[in-house]
Amino acid sequence: MKRTLSIKILSLVIVSSLFFSCQSNHNKTELTEKAIEEVKTLNPEEKELKALVEKLLFAVGNSDWQTLESIVSKKANLASAIVRDEVSKNSVITIGEYFESQKKRERKPFYEPVNEYKFLINKSQIAFVWADATLHKYGVPRTNNVDNFTLIKEDGEWKFINISFTNTALPEELQKFDIEVFAKSYAQVWCSQRPNFVSSFFAEDGVLQINEGEPAEGTEAITNVARGFMNAFPDMVVSMDSLITKSDKTRFYWTLTGTNDVPNGTGNKVKISGFEEWTLNDDGLIQESKGYFDNKEYERQLKFGTNKK
């Protein structure tokens, strides 16, 4: 989205109460509390729209075209104003043109939390959503995106009919690494069904080891580990539970949920928690990750599901 319409378009939405790391911890806490309070005041219809734009952001950050096509009207158009050095480059294309161009491109994941949003709903049939967001890549804020969405009811369901935004590069002094955003971005890509997105968070010679097993060394090996989980659980969702940093180590606590609904699979649901202990390199990528979870419980759930003991 920083350089191409694909990434820019995908910064359209509202997802959480994270704010870029250039702010002090005190200001970040104040803003987060304000955002949480604002969410509490949303009416049911606004909450529905918020959930929809969160779904859109999650999908575009993961290049999930199937989900995007299900929530964006086939009649939609995309308008962008890319501002660099106070010069704006404007563009308008159809959603069909966008999908056709982006499915052929090699893409990288991104994560875009929004720090402020507004809703205007007309007769429960047309809605306007305004969002002021920050696009991050690998934990570093890159651009400020002011997004405007128009949604319309099609056969009783909300669909995006217009997406318009301005995209402005952040000053270098604001592009500071944020470990929390990095971790949330990492959790997001585990849900992507794109195993190379997971390995892109590691150094090229990075290492991933799970439960004292054989270490996966290098991009290809780590991609294969991620592919194994994604193939086993087509609907896999990984969420970040917490993050603890001590000295040069960071523990990323997670929960995986998914259904082993594949040929020769058990068809059972799994919900398992664990953690990865990271060592990051100077580029803010994972040099080494040691992961742990209860393998016996995992195997039991594969065989019997989450409800049987």
Secondary structure, 3 states (H helix, E strand, C coil): CCCCHHHHHCCCCCCCCCCCCCCCHHHHHHHHHHHHHHHHCCCHHHHHHHHHHHHHHHHHHCCCHHHHHHHEEEEEEEEEEEEECCEEEEEEEEHHHHHHHHCCCCCCCCECCEEEEEEEEECCCEEEEEEEEEEEECCEEEEEEEEEEEEEEECCEEEEEEEEEEEEECCHHHCCCCHHHHHHHHHHHCCCCCHHHHHCCEEEEEEEEECCCCCEECHHHHHHHHHHHHHHCCCCEEEEEEEEEECCEEEEEEEEEEECCCCCCCCCEEEEEEEEEEEECCCCCEEEEEEEECHHHHHHHHHHCCCCC
